[in-house]
Amino acid sequence: WGIKELVKKHSEFINYPISLYCEKTTEKEVSDDEDEAPAEEKPEGDAPKIEEIDEEAEKAKAEKKTKKIKEVTHEWDLVNKQKPIWTRKPEDITKEEYNAFYKSLSNDWEEHLAVKHFSVEGSLEFRSIVFVPKRAPFDMFESKKKRNNIKLYVRRVFIMDNCDELIPEWLNFVKGIVDSEDLPLNISRETLQQNKILKVIQKNLVKKCLELFAEIADNEEDYKKFYESFSKNLKLGIHEDTTNRPKIAELLRYHSTKSGEELTSLKDYVSRMKENQKDIYYITGESKKAVESSPFLEKLKKRGL
């Protein structure tokens, strides 16, 4: 079993078939003639004797005549049966297939919230599928937890599932795979840290993740679920990712005096501003309830802000 699991982990998706010569033990039911008594010889010349047959007794006798034995056979078992879903065109893949792949990848019992399936070609080439879960794991910000959930493959061969350089920490909730055509198969963790290809892959992954979040934002209900689960990650991204800060800021949501229980984006707030309003006022506190009773807010509400 150790060899089989090793092959499945690292070579499940490679193009050529890998078969393992396996021993299989099966139970087989065979007739048991040992218990049968030898037929009684009758003297010649005796008249035929008619006997009444007890059907129940005969049936029980017939059942006793079988026994189970273990049969050992050897056969070739194809180990890498699953084809790499990311090498196919997105339009050819059903929602059910994405769901099945996500669950096998993440061990999540729920379906994913959103998926992005893409390929990058040019100076380097790689394919990727990234998923956004429906809810955040309870241990997302624990220090002992691995920083990312992106599995790295090189030409369909699994390399590692904890490559810190593949995606920034604020995106540690995103799950998926990256399959590179350019990285060497025997690359070490130390070499990966200095690898320029990996830096380009990370840049593209972040870009595609932001595109995916923007697509989720088009659906109000889905984005509400997303924001409840991962708003802390977006705020961490604002601090850590200076390059993408303007795009991440567009994804943030706030309570305002006019939005009621719902959250609003800065863009929507600006669109509702009065013509003579030149400033935006904000207040921070431990909770929404704590800042709602602030005297500063009362003055602004009286002014219609």
C-alpha positions in Angstrom: 0.0 0.0 0.0 2.9 2.4 0.7 4.1 2.2 -3.0 0.5 2.7 -4.3 -0.1 5.8 -2.2 3.3 7.2 -3.1 2.6 6.8 -6.8 -1.0 8.2 -6.5 0.3 11.3 -4.6 3.1 12.2 -7.0 2.1 10.7 -10.3 -1.7 10.5 -10.4 -2.0 13.0 -13.3 0.9 12.2 -15.6 0.1 11.3 -19.2 1.4 7.7 -19.4 -0.3 4.9 -17.4 1.3 3.4 -14.3 0.2 -0.1 -13.2 1.1 -1.9 -10.1 1.3 -5.8 -9.9 -1.0 -6.5 -7.0 -1.9 -9.6 -5.1 -5.6 -9.9 -4.5 -7.3 -12.4 -2.1 -10.9 -13.3 -2.7 -13.3 -15.7 -1.0 -14.7 -18.4 -3.3 -17.5 -20.9 -2.5 -16.7 -24.5 -3.6 -18.5 -27.8 -3.1 -17.4 -29.8 -0.1 -17.5 -33.6 -0.8 -15.6 -34.7 2.3 -18.7 -35.0 4.5 -20.6 -37.2 2.0 -20.8 -40.9 3.1 -20.0 -43.5 0.5 -23.1 -44.9 -1.2 -24.3 -48.2 0.4 -23.8 -51.2 -1.8 -26.9 -53.3 -2.3 -26.8 -57.0 -2.8 -27.7 -58.2 -6.3 -31.1 -59.6 -6.8 -32.8 -57.4 -4.1 -36.0 -55.8 -5.2 -35.9 -52.0 -5.7 -36.9 -50.1 -2.6 -39.0 -47.0 -2.7 -38.1 -44.3 -0.2 -39.9 -41.2 0.7 -37.8 -38.0 0.2 -37.7 -35.4 2.9 -37.3 -32.1 0.9 -36.3 -30.0 3.9 -33.6 -32.5 4.9 -32.3 -32.7 1.3 -32.1 -28.9 1.1 -30.2 -28.7 4.3 -27.9 -31.5 3.1 -27.3 -29.6 -0.2 -26.4 -26.4 1.8 -23.8 -28.3 3.8 -22.0 -29.4 0.7 -20.4 -26.0 0.0 -17.5 -24.3 1.7 -15.6 -21.0 1.3 -11.9 -21.0 0.4 -9.5 -18.1 -0.1 -8.1 -17.7 -3.6 -5.0 -15.6 -4.2 -4.6 -14.0 -7.7 -2.2 -11.5 -9.2 -3.1 -8.8 -11.7 -2.0 -5.4 -13.0 -3.9 -2.5 -11.3 -3.9 0.9 -13.0 -3.0 3.5 -10.3 -3.3 6.8 -12.1 -6.9 6.5 -13.4 -7.8 10.2 -12.8 -7.1 12.6 -15.7 -5.9 16.1 -14.9 -9.0 18.3 -15.0 -6.9 21.5 -15.4 -5.6 20.4 -18.8 -9.1 20.4 -20.3 -11.0 23.5 -21.6 -13.2 25.2 -18.9 -16.2 25.1 -21.1 -16.0 21.3 -21.4 -16.0 20.8 -17.6 -19.3 20.5 -15.7 -20.1 22.1 -12.3 -20.3 18.6 -10.8 -16.8 17.8 -12.0 -15.4 21.0 -10.5 -17.2 20.2 -7.2 -15.8 16.7 -7.1 -12.3 17.9 -7.8 -12.6 20.7 -5.2 -13.7 18.2 -2.5 -10.9 15.7 -3.3 -8.4 18.6 -3.2 -9.6 20.3 -0.1 -11.4 17.5 1.9 -14.2 20.0 2.3 -17.7 18.6 2.8 -19.3 21.6 1.2 -19.2 22.8 -2.4 -17.0 25.7 -3.3 -18.3 29.3 -3.6 -16.5 30.2 -6.8 -13.8 28.9 -9.2 -11.3 30.3 -11.6 -9.8 28.1 -14.3 -7.1 29.7 -16.5 -3.9 29.2 -18.3 -1.0 31.6 -18.8 1.2 31.5 -21.9 4.1 33.6 -23.1 7.5 33.9 -21.5 6.4 31.1 -19.2 3.5 28.6 -19.3 1.3 27.2 -16.5 -2.3 26.1 -15.9 -4.2 26.7 -12.7 -7.6 26.2 -11.0 -8.3 28.2 -7.9 -11.3 27.8 -5.6 -12.9 30.1 -3.0 -14.6 28.0 -0.2 -18.0 28.9 1.2 -16.7 29.4 4.7 -13.4 30.2 6.5 -11.7 27.4 8.4 -11.7 27.9 12.2 -7.9 27.8 12.4 -7.2 30.1 9.4 -4.9 32.5 11.3 -3.2 30.0 13.6 0.6 30.3 13.4 1.1 26.5 13.1 -1.2 26.2 10.1 0.5 26.0 6.7 0.5 29.3 4.9 -1.2 28.2 1.7 -3.5 25.6 0.1 -2.1 25.6 -3.4 -0.6 22.4 -4.7 2.4 22.7 -7.0 2.8 20.4 -10.0 5.4 20.3 -12.7 4.2 18.7 -16.0 1.5 16.8 -14.1 3.9 15.5 -11.4 3.1 16.6 -7.8 6.0 18.5 -6.2 4.7 20.0 -3.0 1.6 21.4 -1.2 3.2 24.0 1.1 5.3 26.2 -1.1 5.2 29.6 0.7 6.4 31.5 -2.3 3.5 30.4 -4.5 0.8 32.8 -3.0 0.9 35.5 -0.3 -0.3 34.8 3.2 -3.4 37.0 3.0 -4.7 34.6 0.3 -4.2 31.5 2.4 -7.9 30.6 2.2 -7.7 30.1 -1.6 -7.4 26.4 -2.6 -6.3 25.0 -5.9 -3.4 23.8 -8.0 -0.7 25.2 -10.3 0.9 23.1 -13.0 4.1 24.6 -14.4 5.7 23.6 -17.7 8.9 25.5 -17.0 10.1 24.5 -13.5 12.5 21.5 -13.3 11.1 18.3 -11.8 13.9 17.9 -9.3 13.6 21.5 -7.9 14.3 21.8 -4.2 12.6 24.0 -1.6 15.8 26.2 -1.3 15.9 26.7 -5.1 12.2 27.6 -5.2 12.8 30.5 -2.8 15.1 32.1 -5.4 13.2 31.1 -8.5 12.1 33.9 -10.8 9.5 31.8 -12.5 7.8 31.3 -9.1 7.6 35.1 -8.6 5.9 35.5 -12.0 3.4 32.7 -11.1 2.6 34.3 -7.8 2.0 37.7 -9.5 -0.5 36.0 -12.0 -2.2 34.0 -9.2 -2.9 37.2 -7.2 -4.2 38.9 -10.3 -6.6 36.1 -11.1 -7.7 35.8 -7.5 -8.6 39.5 -7.5 -10.6 39.0 -10.7 -12.4 36.1 -9.1 -13.3 38.2 -6.1 -14.6 41.0 -8.3 -16.8 38.4 -10.1 -18.2 37.2 -6.8 -19.0 40.8 -5.9 -21.4 40.9 -8.9 -23.7 38.7 -6.9 -24.8 40.4 -3.7 -25.8 37.3 -1.8 -22.6 35.4 -2.7 -20.4 38.4 -1.8 -22.1 38.8 1.5 -21.1 35.2 2.4 -17.6 35.8 1.0 -17.1 39.0 3.0 -18.4 37.5 6.3 -15.8 34.8 5.9 -12.8 36.5 4.4 -12.9 40.3 5.2 -10.0 39.9 7.6 -7.9 38.5 4.8 -8.7 41.5 2.5 -7.8 43.9 5.3 -4.5 42.0 5.8 -3.9 42.3 2.0 -4.4 46.1 2.2 -1.4 46.2 4.7 0.8 43.7 3.0 0.2 44.0 -0.7 1.1 47.6 -1.7 1.0 46.8 -5.4 -2.6 45.6 -5.4 -3.8 47.9 -2.6 -6.2 50.0 -4.8 -7.8 46.8 -6.2 -8.2 45.2 -2.8 -9.6 48.5 -1.4 -12.5 48.3 -4.0 -13.5 45.0 -2.3 -13.8 46.4 1.2 -17.2 47.1 2.6 -18.3 49.5 5.4 -21.3 50.4 7.5 -22.6 53.9 6.8 -25.4 56.1 8.2 -27.4 55.6 5.1 -26.8 51.8 4.4 -28.7 50.5 7.5 -27.9 46.9 8.3 -26.2 46.3 4.9 -22.6 47.1 4.1 -21.6 49.5 1.3 -18.6 50.0 -0.9 -16.6 53.2 -1.1 -17.7 53.5 -4.7 -21.4 53.3 -3.8 -20.9 55.8 -1.0 -19.3 58.3 -3.3 -22.1 57.9 -5.8 -24.7 58.8 -3.1 -22.7 61.9 -1.9 -24.5 65.3 -2.1 -23.1 67.8 -4.5 -21.9 70.1 -1.8 -20.2 67.3 0.3 -16.5 67.7 -0.1 -15.4 65.4 2.8 -15.9 61.9 3.9 -16.2 61.3 7.6 -15.4 58.0 9.3 -15.3 56.7 12.8 -13.8 53.5 14.3 -14.7 51.5 17.4 -14.9 48.1 19.0 -18.3 47.4 17.4 -21.0 48.9 15.3 -23.2 49.3 18.4 -20.4 51.3 20.2 -20.0 53.9 17.4 -23.7 54.3 16.7 -24.2 56.2 19.9 -21.3 58.5 19.3 -22.3 62.3 19.6 -20.1 63.0 16.5 -22.3 60.8 14.4 -25.5 62.5 15.7 -24.1 65.9 14.5 -23.4 64.5 11.0 -26.8 62.9 10.8 -28.5 66.2 11.5 -26.5 67.7 8.6 -27.9 64.9 6.4 -24.6 63.1 6.1 
